[in-house]
Amino acid sequence: MIRFTLDQRREKAAIRPPGYFEDVLALATVQGEVLTLDQEAYEKLTAKYRGSGATPPPEEPTAAELAANFSSALARWSAAGFPVVSREIYTARAAVCACCEFWDAAARFGLGKCRHKKCGCTKMKRWLATESCPLGKWRD
């Protein structure tokens, strides 16, 4: 199950073609301000709307680029003494990722994946105080 807030989907709708938000509402279970999509509904929406936003998805990082990105992130984190962000910052970063056109929440067995060539991270990166979004979307 994948969960989003109504506000997150409204923000995403601003860069999607007409009908996106209505399709989300038709496929989701709504409880208060939270939308819940099952995997099949999420994949249906992803297939229909992925890449239909203002910025087309770039080529994904290769395995070598992922390894290099990961190694660099670990080196920075280790050199700084393994600092992690607060739950509040993690949650803010997660909200930004959930609205990002490059984020695939269902990838990597639930760890998610950023499909941008400069990144390729999973949701674990959000905890690392030494890391930032390569697109400048995290505002902490």
N, C-alpha and C positions, 0 to 999 in steps of 0.2 A: 504494500500500500504506500502511496505517495501522497504527502500532505502539503498543502499550500494555504496561505491566507487569501481571502478575497482580494485584499489590496495588492498582493504580489501578482495575482493574475490580471488585475486591472492595469497595473503598470506594464506587464508583458503585452497586454492587448493594444497598448498605445503604439507598439512597433510591429504588430501583426496585422494581416489583412482583415477586412470587415468579416464578422462572423466568428472570430476566434473565441471571444469571451462567451458567446452564446453556446458554442460547441463544448467548451469546458464545463459550463453549467449543466448542459444536457447529459454529460458523461459522468459527472462527479456527484458524490454524496455531500450535501451541504449541512454542516452542523454549526450554527452560529456564524462565526467569521472564518471557519476552517472548511476547506474543500478537500475531499479524499478521493483519489483516483486509484482504481485497481491497475495492475500492471498492463493488462490488455488495453484499457482505455487510455493510459498514458502513452503506450506505444502507438496507438491509433492517432492521437493528437500530434505526437512527435513526427510521425510519418507525413502527416498532412501539412504541418506548419514549420518544421525544422528548416531553417534557412530562408524562411519567407519574411524575415524581419529586415530592418534597414541595413544590417551588416551580414553578408553571407558568411557561413562558417568557413574558416580557412582549412587548409590541409592539416590533419592531425599530426602531432609529433611522432617521429619514428621511435622505435625501441631504443636506439642509441641516444636520441635526444631526451627521451624520458629518463634514461639512466643518468645522463649528464645533469639534467635539471634536478633530479633526486639527490645525486651526490653533492652538488653545489649547495642545495638546501640543507642537507645534513651537516656539511662542513661549517656553514654559517651558524647553524643552531648549536652545534658542539662548541665552536669557538666562543660563543656568547654564554656558555654555561647551561644550555638546555632550557631557556625560559619559555614559558607557555603564557598564552593570553588568558584573561578572565573569561568566565562563562558569558558575561555580557558582550564582550568583543567577539567571542566565537559565534554567538547567536546573531549578532549584526552581520558578520561575514557570511554566515549561512543564508541569511535572508537575501543578501546581495547575489550570492551564487544561484539561489533558487530562481531568481529573475533573469539571470544571464542567458543570452542566446547560445552560449557555448557549453553550458552545464548540462550533463546527462546524469540525472540522479539515480537511474537504475543500473548504470554501468558498474563494472568491477565488483559484482556480488554485493551491491548496496553501498559500497564506498563512494560511488559516484566518480565522475571524470570530467575534467575540463578539456574540451576538444580543441582549444586554441593552441596553435603551434608553439607559442612561447611558454606554455604552461604544462598541461597534461596532469595536473594534480588530482588528488582525491580529497575528500572532506577532512582528512587528517592534517593537511597543510594549514587549515584554519586555526589549529591550536598553536602553531609555531610563531612565537613573537618576533622572530627574525625575518619572517616572510611577508610578502605583500602580493597583491594581485598584479600580474604583469601588464594588465590593461588599466590599472589605476582605479579599479572600481571599489576597493575596500577603502573606507575613509576613517581608519583608526590611526 
